[in-house]
Amino acid sequence: MTFEKRDSSKDKTRAWAEISRSALLNNVAVIRSHLGPETGMAAVVKADAYGHKVGLVAPVLEQEAGVKFFAVATLEEAIELRELGIRGDILILASVDPRYVPELKHYDLIVTLMDRLYIEPYGQMAAKSEGPLRLHLKLDTGMARLGFSTRKEEMAASLAAARQIEAWPQLQLEGVFSHLASGAADPEFSKRQLGLYQDFVSAWQSQNSKKLIRHLAASSALTNRDFALDMVRAGIVLYGGQTPPPELWQDLRPLMSFFSRVFLLRDVPRGTSVSYSQTWHAERDTRLALIEAGYADGIMRLLSNRGSWLINGAEAPIVGRVCMDCCLVDVTDLPQVQVGDRALFFGEYQGKRLSAAAQAEKAETIDYELFTGITGRVPRILI
């Protein structure tokens, strides 16, 4: 007996995530409506488009939404975009080992220069082949993480180091950026960061006539025109996450809706312990529904006895420990639930919404981690 090879990429029998094209296009339009006419948008699609699958998201952004600038975290992510057919500018938001300068030039990628130690190696490698190595300069304005320091006592040294770029003809500086530590959540700290950023850029451009692309705001500050500058980096806001400013929330739509199904129903008497380590006991005669998704799919174990699923429009709490491949919910008060019913972990379905941010908060984390934690065995389906 022979069987056809099973294609699980669109399988809706166990656990799957639907990615909404219309929600993505809506969110891009919402973002643009808050930007000035001179401000562009970079779509941040690192970490497999924040877990949404870059192969589904990036082509829609470029071909249907007209996005012309993308940002990723690694060289591999950038090359993947090119292999998907993405033609727009691609910025890698970190430095890359100088050994890979040939790849950077071959794929026409922009790399971040975040420390003076990279200038000479980049220049030497770039000189070995035709064409420029495209750069954006990263400034540290308050994260103490990556970039040239903008602290008053180090500003002059950072400017002097950055000017070494001019000694290498094939190093082509095109932009300068920084990253806000808190965005709109701490406006005073963000203003200090903006001031440091502007001080550096002003000092740089007082001796350099070339106009650079200036970008500072990410999702949490993109509605503030003071921070928008020439370009904003739209990350979580693209995916309908709830970190952006509150004035955007009502208009954004979640891209991803994570589903599973009720696989079994079980009736257990009062006092029955449920799942591993007996962390939950039935306080009454209880009907349990087994959901076919567990921590190997991205249902965080911290959601044991905390999280919930939406079944037929009503929340059913997770009881007992989340298992590797399944979890149990209490449906005693939902007598209409049947085997095969669709269960929503987060997202939208039939006019009801359960936010990823709410689930993430129960797991003491953020929706970014929830999205990127959905594992590879959960197929993403563009709808």
C-alpha positions in Angstrom: 0.0 0.0 0.0 1.3 3.5 -0.9 0.2 6.8 0.4 0.4 10.3 -1.1 2.8 12.6 0.7 0.8 14.5 3.2 0.9 18.3 2.9 0.5 19.8 6.4 1.0 23.4 5.4 -2.7 24.0 5.3 -3.8 21.4 7.8 -6.7 22.6 10.0 -7.2 19.3 11.9 -5.0 19.9 14.9 -3.5 23.3 15.5 -3.0 26.1 13.0 -2.6 29.8 12.7 -4.5 31.9 10.1 -2.7 35.0 8.8 -5.1 37.7 7.6 -4.1 39.5 4.4 -6.9 42.1 4.9 -5.7 42.8 8.5 -2.2 43.4 7.3 -3.3 45.8 4.6 -5.5 47.6 7.1 -2.7 48.0 9.6 -0.3 49.4 6.9 -3.0 51.9 6.0 -3.6 52.9 9.7 0.2 53.4 10.2 0.5 55.6 7.1 -2.5 57.7 8.1 -0.6 58.8 11.2 2.6 59.7 9.3 3.5 63.0 7.7 3.9 63.2 3.9 7.7 63.2 4.2 8.0 60.2 6.5 8.4 56.7 5.1 7.9 53.3 6.7 10.2 50.4 7.1 8.4 47.1 7.7 10.2 45.1 10.4 9.9 41.4 9.5 12.7 39.9 11.6 12.1 36.6 13.5 10.1 35.2 10.6 7.8 38.3 10.6 7.4 38.1 14.4 6.3 34.5 14.0 3.8 35.2 11.3 5.9 33.6 8.5 7.8 36.1 6.4 7.1 34.1 3.2 3.4 35.0 3.6 3.8 38.5 5.0 6.6 40.2 3.0 5.2 39.6 -0.5 1.9 41.1 0.5 3.7 44.1 2.0 5.7 44.8 -1.1 3.3 43.8 -3.9 0.0 44.9 -2.4 0.8 47.5 0.2 3.7 49.1 -1.7 6.2 48.9 1.1 9.7 49.7 -0.2 11.9 49.3 2.8 12.3 46.2 5.1 14.3 45.6 8.3 15.5 42.3 9.7 17.9 41.1 12.4 20.3 38.8 10.6 22.1 38.2 7.3 20.2 35.0 6.8 16.8 36.8 7.2 17.9 39.4 4.7 19.0 36.8 2.1 15.7 34.9 2.6 13.8 38.1 1.7 15.8 38.4 -1.5 15.2 34.7 -2.3 11.4 35.4 -1.9 11.7 38.0 -4.6 11.7 41.1 -2.4 13.2 44.0 -4.4 13.0 46.9 -1.9 15.8 48.1 0.4 16.7 45.7 3.2 18.4 46.9 6.4 20.0 44.4 8.8 19.6 46.0 12.2 22.9 44.8 13.5 26.5 44.5 12.3 27.5 41.3 10.4 30.8 39.6 10.5 33.1 41.3 7.9 33.8 38.0 6.2 30.3 38.2 4.8 30.7 41.6 3.0 30.7 39.8 -0.4 27.2 38.5 0.4 26.0 41.9 1.6 27.1 43.4 -1.6 25.9 40.6 -3.8 22.3 40.8 -2.4 22.4 44.6 -2.2 21.8 44.7 1.5 22.3 47.6 4.0 24.2 46.6 7.2 24.3 48.5 10.5 27.6 50.0 11.6 27.4 49.9 15.4 31.0 50.1 16.6 34.2 51.7 15.4 35.8 48.2 15.4 33.9 47.3 12.2 35.0 50.3 10.1 38.4 49.1 8.9 37.4 45.5 8.4 34.4 46.5 6.4 36.4 49.0 4.4 39.1 46.4 3.6 36.6 43.7 2.6 34.5 46.2 0.5 37.6 47.3 -1.4 38.2 43.8 -2.7 35.2 43.9 -5.1 33.2 46.4 -7.2 30.3 48.4 -5.8 29.6 50.0 -2.5 28.9 48.5 0.9 25.7 50.3 2.1 25.6 51.3 5.8 23.4 52.8 8.4 25.0 54.2 11.5 23.6 53.0 14.9 23.7 55.4 17.9 23.3 54.4 21.5 21.1 57.1 23.0 19.9 55.3 26.2 19.8 51.6 25.8 23.4 50.9 26.7 23.3 48.1 24.2 24.4 48.7 20.6 25.7 51.7 18.8 28.1 54.7 19.0 27.8 56.4 22.3 26.1 59.8 22.4 26.9 60.6 26.0 28.4 64.1 26.3 31.8 62.9 27.5 32.0 60.4 24.6 30.3 62.3 21.8 33.4 63.8 20.3 35.2 60.4 20.2 32.2 58.8 18.6 32.0 61.5 15.9 35.7 61.1 15.2 35.4 57.4 14.9 32.4 57.6 12.6 34.2 60.0 10.4 36.7 57.3 9.6 34.1 55.9 7.3 35.1 58.7 4.8 38.6 57.1 4.5 37.1 54.1 2.7 35.6 55.1 -0.7 33.4 51.9 -0.9 31.7 52.4 2.4 28.5 54.2 1.5 26.7 55.7 4.6 23.0 56.2 3.8 21.3 56.5 7.2 21.6 57.1 10.9 19.3 55.6 13.6 18.8 54.8 17.2 16.3 52.9 19.3 14.0 54.2 22.0 14.0 52.4 25.4 10.4 53.1 26.3 8.8 55.0 23.5 5.5 56.6 24.5 5.6 54.8 27.9 8.2 57.2 29.3 8.0 60.4 27.2 10.6 62.3 29.2 13.3 59.6 28.7 12.4 59.4 25.1 12.8 63.2 24.7 16.3 62.9 26.2 17.1 60.2 23.7 15.8 62.4 20.9 17.9 65.2 22.0 21.1 63.1 22.1 20.3 61.7 18.7 19.7 65.2 17.2 23.0 66.5 18.8 25.0 63.8 17.1 23.2 64.1 13.7 23.6 67.9 13.8 27.3 67.7 14.6 27.8 65.1 11.9 26.0 67.0 9.2 27.7 70.2 10.0 30.7 68.7 8.3 29.0 66.4 5.8 26.6 67.7 3.1 25.1 64.3 2.2 21.6 63.9 3.5 21.1 60.7 5.6 17.9 58.8 6.2 17.1 59.5 9.9 15.0 57.0 11.8 14.3 56.8 15.5 10.7 55.8 16.1 9.6 52.2 16.3 6.0 51.1 16.9 5.5 52.7 20.3 6.3 56.2 19.1 5.4 56.4 15.5 2.4 58.6 16.0 4.6 61.3 17.5 5.8 63.6 14.7 8.8 64.7 16.7 10.2 61.2 16.6 9.0 60.2 13.1 11.8 62.0 11.2 12.4 60.5 7.7 11.3 57.0 8.4 9.6 54.9 11.1 10.3 51.2 11.8 6.9 49.5 12.1 7.2 46.2 13.9 4.6 44.9 16.3 2.1 47.5 15.1 2.1 45.8 11.7 0.9 42.6 13.3 -1.8 44.2 15.4 0.0 43.9 18.7 -0.9 46.1 21.6 2.4 47.9 22.4 1.7 50.8 20.0 0.1 54.0 21.2 -3.5 53.6 22.4 -4.8 55.8 19.7 -4.0 53.1 17.2 -5.5 50.1 19.0 -9.1 50.6 18.0 -8.1 50.7 14.3 -5.5 47.9 14.2 -6.5 44.3 13.6 -4.6 41.2 14.7 -3.0 39.4 11.8 -2.7 36.0 13.5 -5.5 33.9 14.9 -4.3 30.7 16.5 -6.7 27.8 16.5 -7.0 24.2 17.6 -10.0 21.9 18.1 -11.8 20.1 20.9 -10.4 16.6 20.6 -12.1 14.8 23.5 -14.7 15.6 26.2 -14.4 13.9 29.6 -16.7 14.1 32.7 -14.8 13.8 36.0 -16.2 13.8 39.6 -15.5 16.4 42.2 -12.0 16.0 43.7 -10.4 14.6 40.5 -6.8 15.9 39.9 -6.0 17.0 36.4 -2.8 16.7 34.4 0.8 16.6 35.7 1.7 17.2 39.3 -1.9 17.5 40.5 -1.9 21.3 40.4 -5.7 21.5 39.9 -8.5 19.6 41.5 -12.1 19.7 40.4 -14.2 21.5 43.0 -17.4 20.1 41.4 -18.4 17.5 38.9 -16.6 18.8 35.9 -16.7 18.5 32.1 -13.2 18.8 30.6 -12.3 19.4 26.9 -9.0 18.3 25.6 -7.5 20.9 23.2 -4.8 19.6 20.8 -2.1 22.2 21.3 0.5 22.3 24.0 3.8 23.9 24.9 5.5 22.3 21.9 3.1 24.4 19.8 3.7 27.6 21.7 1.1 27.4 24.5 3.3 28.6 27.3 3.5 26.3 30.3 3.1 29.4 32.5 -0.5 29.6 31.3 -1.3 26.4 33.3 -4.3 27.4 35.5 -4.1 30.9 34.1 -4.8 31.1 30.4 -8.0 30.3 28.5 -9.4 29.3 25.1 -12.4 30.8 23.3 -14.9 28.1 22.3 -18.1 29.1 20.6 -17.6 32.7 21.7 -17.1 31.9 25.4 -13.9 31.6 27.4 -13.0 28.3 28.8 -10.1 28.3 31.4 -7.1 26.1 31.1 -7.0 23.7 34.1 -4.0 21.7 35.2 -0.5 21.8 33.6 -0.2 22.6 30.0 1.3 19.4 28.4 3.7 19.1 25.5 1.0 18.3 22.9 -2.3 19.3 24.5 -4.0 21.1 27.4 -7.3 20.8 29.2 -10.0 23.4 29.7 -13.1 23.5 31.9 -16.3 23.6 29.8 -18.7 22.7 32.6 -20.6 25.9 32.0 -20.5 25.6 28.3 -22.8 22.6 27.6 -23.0 23.3 23.9 -19.3 22.4 23.3 -18.8 19.4 21.2 -15.9 17.3 19.9 -14.5 19.0 16.8 -15.5 22.5 17.8 -12.9 25.2 16.9 -11.0 26.7 19.8 -9.3 30.1 19.6 -6.1 30.8 21.6 -5.8 34.4 20.4 -6.9 36.4 17.5 -10.4 36.9 15.9 -13.2 34.5 15.0 -16.8 35.1 14.2 -16.8 38.6 15.5 -15.1 37.6 18.8 -11.6 38.6 19.8 -9.2 37.2 22.4 -6.0 39.3 22.3 -2.5 37.9 22.3 -1.5 40.7 24.7 -4.1 39.5 27.3 -2.8 35.9 27.1 0.8 37.1 27.2 0.1 39.1 30.4 -1.2 36.0 32.1 2.1 34.3 31.2 4.0 37.3 32.6 5.4 38.3 29.2 4.6 40.3 26.1 2.8 39.5 22.9 6.1 39.7 20.9 7.3 36.5 22.8 3.9 34.8 22.3 4.0 35.4 18.6 7.6 34.3 18.1 7.1 31.3 20.3 4.5 29.7 18.1 6.5 26.7 16.8 7.2 25.4 13.3 4.8 22.5 13.6 1.9 24.9 13.6 1.1 25.7 9.9 0.5 29.4 9.1 -2.2 29.8 6.5 -2.7 33.1 4.6 -6.4 33.9 4.3 
